[in-house]
Structure formats: structure tokens, C-alpha cells
């Protein structure tokens, strides 16, 4: 399948800095001067502001250099009982901007900035203090601060706070991820919720109480607030829309607005489905209404893994799901022979795709009753190029079948004999090699006694697919049709939900 975006990416040499753990939280000793040329002298506090009689914030510039500065804010509990959660409102001078902040979670970087406590320093004993610090550009002299209490911090254990079944790397106070469609579901009480993110590459959908989602475009390092809700219990769901195999996104949990609280996470669903595939499964360009997306922002703004056939079918079946897909990848051959020597199988076992080669450790709670595999479009949609390792199309098909059978062995070893595996394939205009090969693979598995392997053909013409997504990919209209087809097919299987 034509895939312009990933064809350009094969030559990338990616260096990724996984930043939230380093930029948001540093040890207390980091309050000393960070910059190699700054002055370590500590001037007296410039501004102290007290809210009520319980919480005091004191601000000082701890170092400065040409074009930048470092500051510290000390938060003191003036009450006679422990303080549980704090929020500092920081008014920066004109032209000043936060570059990096530790021991707190900031919303915004210039002007009026709110900083809430980190997971580990929200509780302050009577008469005790804690502090956060930051570096910035411009001049920090003249900033003012005020402090309020009752802001509920992140729990410090995101998997315990938010329900997710996507592949994540637990960083302690945050989690990282690269695969598309990773989502986080939480519950909170109050009038608002903050979503802690550190991601300059991906787009997200945010949904409150199952209402229509709003989209965050490459939010960066921030706490995104949803406010002015009715005072009560609410649900929040955050879903990663886009692909980012070369750069990890990071989620630092939910933060309740002042006076509210984070509640126990939603229960896991008993039904589980895993979707494995390429650009069709990932939702490449599926929100576009034109095959040429250059005029509408390119691929990422027009892609949404949360509106793919897999996500739609799973929600229709009330199932938890995991999307393990990478555009342009094939079983043995990638689009147009690109990135020779690697294929989807190279990365399938990884937690963070191309960022980190560490093997994903499957949680004991994740054992899908159905696995849907859609791999092969990139193997067969373009003709072989000179120098590729297959003598002809027949040799490519034979290699594809052998590798696919080995991949099914891996899935069987991981999930057991009870899991139903559905191999899907669309109509390719240039060849029947994919269709023929998938049918042969299923026949062979069935003849060996593995009767829970089935094939599902997506007949483009019969289904009425318009392929109006970017670069001739399925559109949202198509994904809805594919979801209905898949959901109906799963309904015919003797699945033990």
C-alpha cells in the first residue's frame, strides 16, 4: 500500500530523549545551581504570599546567567495538621519562560503558571516545608507566588491510577509508550481534572463522561486542564491518536482540581482483543476525506487510531484492546522493499518499538480471547526491486508463508491454544499472492489441528470501501464498515468471553 510518510522515515537515525522523568522530577540536591555559568549565590526571597493561614509560598532566584536564570519556590505548611496536596500560582515577569521544572508538575511555561505537587511531596507535615525548582529563559526577578491547598497530586503509580491495556514502560512517576492507540481511563471527583503529558510528537483525544472527545495537538510538556465541570464523579479517557515508533510519548497521570480527588480506576473489561498489523490497523490517514493530505496538514493530523476498525469493533463488543501496528511494515518485506533486513517481526516483541529494544513483559492480566492479524499488504503491494533477496514473486510468497507460520507459533506460545486468531486480508489490485498465501496458511494450521485460526477477506468492492484516506488508505467511512464486518465475523466464532 502506498505509504509516503514511512518511506521517508526508513533512513532516519533516531535519537530520543525520554524527558519527563528527567525534566519534571529531580532530587532535592538539584535545587543547587544547574547551569555551568550561573552564580551560586542565593539572594533573599523576593516575594512571599500566604493564602489563608495554612499554606505559604516563598520565591527566590537562586542563580542567573546571560539570558537565563534558576529559581526555587519553598512551600510551607503553616497549619497544625498535615497538608495533603498543594498548588502554587506563579506569575512570571514579561519575557520569562520556564525551560525545565522539577519536584512539581507545571501547567504552562510563561505568564501565569500553576504548579501542583509531584506524587511524592504532596503531603507536608505541620510546620514543615517542601520545594520545587526550575530553570528559565529571560529574567526571573520580580516573579510573584501564591499558594493554595487541596490539589490532589498524581498517585506516583500511573498503572494503579489509570486503566490501560496498551504496551507501556513504567517509569515510576510516569509511563512511556510508542504504539498507536494506547489509552488511559480514570475516575475523579470534583469540577476538573488535569492530564499530565510530555509529548511533542503525538496527538491525543480527551473524553469526559463519554462525551464527544476533544483533540490535543502535540501538547508538549504540560498539564492539560479540563475545568468547569459539575461537581461530582466523572470519568476521563485519554487516547493516543498517532504513530510515533521513533519517539516515546509520556503520561504522568491525572490530577484533580482543588477540592476534588482522584478515584479508583475503572475495572478492566473481561473481553480482550489484540490487533496486529500495518497502516490499515494503525489508522494511517483515516480521518482525511482526500487521498492527498498535503493540503490538510499531512499524515498525523489526519490519523486517529482511536477511530480504526479495531478500536470501533472492540468498543462495540465492550472489549479491552491493544493495537500493535506499524505503517509500512510487512511480515518479511516492508513497503517497496524499504528498510531491508528488518520487518514487523523485528519490533513486535518490544515495549517501545524503535526507541528501546527491551522486550515487552506481558502482564498476567493480558490474555486476549481474540487476536486479529492484518499483515501482508506491504509485502505484496509493490513489485520486487533489483537486489532484493527473493528471486521472484513465488519465492517472496513462500518466504511470507514460512515467516507467518512462525509468527503464529509465537502467538500460540504467548496466548495459548484457546485464543482465536483471525488473519485478515483486503483485495489487492495487482496480485492475489496475499490472499492465496493467507488461505494456505490457515489450511495448514487447521490440518495440524489448530482449528482456532481463521481467515477473513475484506472485499473492497463488496463492502463499498472508498479508500479516501491519505495515500489511498481506508477512510473513517471504511473503518466503520470494516469494524461491522469484523464484529460480525467474531460473532460467528465460539469465543469463550
N, C-alpha and C positions, 0 to 999 in steps of 0.2 A: 504494500500500500504506500502511496506517495507520502513521504514524511519529511518535509523540508527542515523542520526545526532540529530533529535529532541527527539528520545527515550532517548538519553543520557542527554538531557537538562531538562527533566521534573524535575529532582531532584535539579536543580540549585537554589540557593538563590542569586538573582542578586542585587548588589548594584551598581548603576550607578551614576557617577559624570558627570553632564552635564556642560562641561568645557569651551566652547568658550566664553560665556558671562562673566565668571569669569576670564579666563586667558588672554584674549585679551584686555579687556577694564576695567579699574578701575578708580575710581575718582581721581582727582588731588592730594588729600591728600595721595594717595598710593605711591607717589614718595618718601615719608619718608621711613625709614628703615623697610623692611618687615620681615627680619629674626630675630628670638628672640635673637641670639647671635652675630649679626653683630654690627660693630661700627657705630654709627650715625654721626660721624664726616664727614664733607663734604670737601674733598680736592679740590683744584682749578682745573678748566678744564684741561684735559691732552692734548686735541687736538682740534683745531678749523680749519675748512676748509670751504672756501667760493667758490661757483660756480657763476661766473659772478658777477653781482652787486645786486642780488635780494634775495638770499637765503643763510643763514649761519647756520651751524650745530655745536654745541659745545657739547663735550662728557666729562663726569666725572664719576668716580667711587664714589658712594655715601655711600657705606658700603662694608665690606668684612668679611669673616669668614673662618674657616678652610675648604678648598675645594670649596668655592663658593664666589659670590660677587653680588652686586646690582649696577646698573648703570643708569644714566639719560642722555638723549640727548635733548638739547634745540634747537628748530628750530626757527630762527628769520627771519622775512621779512624785508629786508633792502631797499626795493623799496618804492616809494612814493605812490603806489597804492596797493589795497588789492591783496594778493596772493591767488590763487584758486587751491589748490592741491599741495602736496609736496612729495618728495621721498628722503630718506636718504640711502646712501650706507655705510654700517658699516663693517669694516674689523676687525674681532676679532683676538686676539692672538692665536697662536697654542695651542690647548688643551682646549680653552674656548668654551662653548656651552650654548645657551640660553635655560632656563627652562620655563620661563613664561614672557610674554610681554604684556603691557597694553598701551592704548592710541595710538595704531598703529596696523598695520597688517603686519606681517613679512613673508618673503619668505626665507626659510632656517633657520637653527639654529646655524651653525658654519661656519668658514671661512668668505667668503664674503656674507653678508646678506643684503637684501633690505627691508626697512621698509617704507610703504606708510601710509598716514594719515588714521585715523578712519573716520567714517561717519560724526562725529560732530566737528572735528578740522582741516578740510582741508582748510578752509578759514581763513587767518591771515591778520589782518589789517596792514596798513602801519606802520612800525616801531614796530610792536607787535611780541610776541613770543608765542609758544606753546611747549609742551614737551611730550616725551614718556619715559617710563622706563622699565627695565627688570631685572630679576634675572638670574643668570647663574652658571654653574659649572666651576671649574678651576680658572684662574686668569684673571681679566678683564683689568689689567694695560697694557697700550700700544696700545689699540684699536684706530683706526682712523676712521673719518667720513667725508663724503662729502654730499652736498645737491643739489638737482635739483628741478625744479618746473614743473608744468603742469600735474602731475599724477592725474587722475580723481579718487576720492575716491568712495567707496560704498555709496549708497544713504542713508543708515541708515534705509531704509524701503524695505526689500527684496521683499515682495509681490508686492510692487509698481514697483520694478525694473525688476523682472523676472516673467514670466508667468508660473504658476503651477496650477494643479488641484488636486494634491495629498494632503493627510492629513498632515498638518504642524502646529507646535506650534510657534507662533510669539514671539520671544524674544526681539524684539525692533531693535537690530542691526544684528540679525541673526534669522534663523528659525531652528527648530529641527523636526525630523521625525524618524519613525521606519519602517513603512510599505514598502514593496518592490515596486520598480518601480516608486518611487517619482522622478519627473524630473523638471528641471528649464530651461526655454528658455529665452534668452536675445538677445539684439542687441547692437552693438558697432561700433564706427568709429575709424579707426587707423590701426596700424600694429600689435597689440597684445592685449591680454586680460588675466587678472588674475582671477582665480577661488578660492575663499576663502573657505576653508573647515577645519573642525575639526572632524576627524573621523578615529579612529584606527581600526575599525571593518569591514567596508564595502568596496566594490569595486565600481567604477564608470566608465561609458563610457562618453567620452567627444567628441562632434561632432561640427565641424566648417563648416558652409555653406553646411550642408547636405552631407559632405564628409564621408568617412569611419571613424568610431569612433576609438579613442584610449582609452585604459583602464588604469585607475589609481587603483593600488592595495593598499588598506588601507593607504590612503595618510597621515593620522595623522593631526596635526595642522599646516597648511601651506597655502600659496597662490601658486597655480599651474599656471604657465605662459605658454600661447601659443603665440609664437613670430614669427617674420619674415614673417608676412602676407603681402599681397599687401595693400597699403594704401588706404582704402576705407571703405565702410559699410559692416559689416559681421553679421552673426547670430552665436550664441553659444548655445549648448544644453548639459546639464549635467544630466545623469540618474543614479539612484542608482540601481545597478545590484542585490544586495544580500539582504538576510533577516537579521534583527537584532532586534527581539522583545524585547531583554533584554538590549539593549544599543542604545541610540539615536545617529544618525548622526547629523551634524550641517553644515549649509551652510550660509556663511556670505556675499554673493552677488558677483557681478562681479566688477573688477577694470580694467579700460582702461590703456593701456600703455601710456607713456609720449607723449604728443601731441595729444592724442585721446580723446574719450569721450564715456560714456555710453548713449545709445539712448533709446527712449521709447520702452517698452517691446512689443513683438508681440501680436497681437489681439487674443483673445480667439476664439476657433472654436465653431460654433453653434451646432455641433453634440457632444453629450456626452454619454459615456458608462461607467458603473461601473462593475468591475469583482470581484466577491466574491468567495473565495474558499480555497483550501488547497495547497499541494505541486505541483499539476499539474498547478494550476493557478499562483503560485509564481515562477515557473521555476526552481524548485529543480533539480540540476544536468543536466540541459538541453543541456549544451554545451559539455558534455562528449560524447565520442564515445565508452565508455566501461562501463559496469554496475558496475564494481569495480573501484572506483575513488581513492582508497588509494594511487596508484602509480602516480597520476597526480595532487596531491595537496589537495585532499579532496573535500568537497561539494562547499564551497564558490567560489574558482577559476573556478569551472565548472558550475556555475549558472549565469543566466542573465535574470532578469525579463523583461528587455527591448526587449528580443527576444522570449517572450512567445506568445502563440496563441492569448491572449487578446491584447497585445501590437501590434502585427502584424495585427490583424483584424481591430483594431481601426485605425491604420495608413492607412490601405487600404481603409477605409471609411472616411478618413480625419476627425476623431473624437478625441476630448479630452477624456482621460480615466483616471480612478483611479483603482488601484489594491489593494484590501483589502483581503489579503490571508496570511495563516499561515500554514506551513508544519506540518503534523501530527495531525491537529485538525479536529474534526468532529462536527456534529450537537448536538449529545448527548454523544458521545463516541469517545475518541481520539485513536490514533494508539495503538493497543494491550492493550487497557484499561488504558493507561498511564494518569498521572495527573488527577486522579479521582476527581470529584467534580467541574471541570471546562471543558469548551468546547469552540468552536469558538464563541458562543453567549456571553460568558463571556467578551470577549475582543472587539467585533465588534464595539461597540459604542465609543471606546477610540481613542484619538488622537495618543498616543504613546504606544499602546499595553500594554506590561507588565511593562514599565518603570513608567507610571503615569496613575492613574485611572481616570483622568479628562476626562469628556465626550467631544467628538468632537462636535464643533459648526458648523453645516453645513452652508457654505456661501450661501447667497441667489442666487448667480450665478450658483450654482451647483445643477442641477435638470436633471439627465440623462434621455434620452428618452428610453434607454435600460439598463437593469440590467441583467447580466449573472451570475448565481449561480451554482457552482460546489462543493457541499458538500455531503459527504456520503461514500467516499472511505475508510476513516479511521474508520467509524462506523462499516463497514461490512467486511473489507478485512481480519480480523483475528478472530479466534474463541473466544467466551467468556471464560474468566478465572474464576476460583472459587472465590467467594466473590463479583463479580460484581453485580450491583443492578437489573439485568434483569434475570428472571427465565430461559429464553430460547431465541432462536433467534427470535421467533414470538413476544415475549414481547419487545425485542430490536427494532424490526421493527415498532411496534405500537408506542413506545416512540419516535422514529425517526420521524414518520409521524406527530404526535401531535406537536412536537417541531418545525418541519419545517413549518407547517401551521402557528404557532405563529410567526415565523421569517418572513414569508411573510406578515403577518399583520403589522409587524414593518416597512417593506419596503413600503407597501402601505401607511401607515400613514406618512412616511417621504417624499415620492416622488409623491404621488397622484395616481389617477386611470388611468391616461393616459400613464404611464410608462409601457413598455413591459418588462415582466420578463421571462427569459429563464432559465429553470432548466436543466442542462446538467448532463450526467452520462456516464461513459465508461462501457465496458464489464469487469465484474469481473469473474475470472475463478472459484471461489469457491462458488458463490451464485448468485441468481437472486433477492435477497431481496432488493437491492438498486434500481434496475430497476423497480421492481414491485411497490415499495413504491413511487417512483417519479411519475410513471404513475397514481397511485391512488391519489396522492396529486393534480396533475394537473386536473384530472377528478373532484375532489371535488370542487376545486376553480372555474372551468368552470361551474359546475352545480349551483353554487351560484351566477353566473352572472359575475364573473371575467374572461372574455374571453381573457384577455391580458397576461395570464400565459400559457406558452407552454413548452414542453419537447423536448430536443434534445439528441438523443443517439449517442455517439461516438462509432461506431462499430469498435473495434480494428482491426479485421481481414479484414473487407471490406475496411477500409481506408488504410491498409498496415502499421500500426504502428509497429516500430521495438522495442520500449521500451529499447533503448540502452543508455539512460541517467543513471546517478548514481542510483544504487539500483532499477533498473527496472522502472525508470521513463521515460516519453517521452523525446526523443532526439530533437535536433533542427529540424531535418527532420520531426519528428512527429508534432512538434508545427506548422510548416508551413502547414502541411496537416490539422491539427485541425483548424487553422486560416481560411483556404479556406472554410472548411465545415461550420464554424460558420458565416463567412461573407456571404456565400450563403444563409444560413438559415435566417439571419437577413433581407436579401433582399426580402424574401417572406412575411415579416411582414408589416402591414400597418402603419409603423412608420412615425410620423409627424416630420421630421427633421427640 
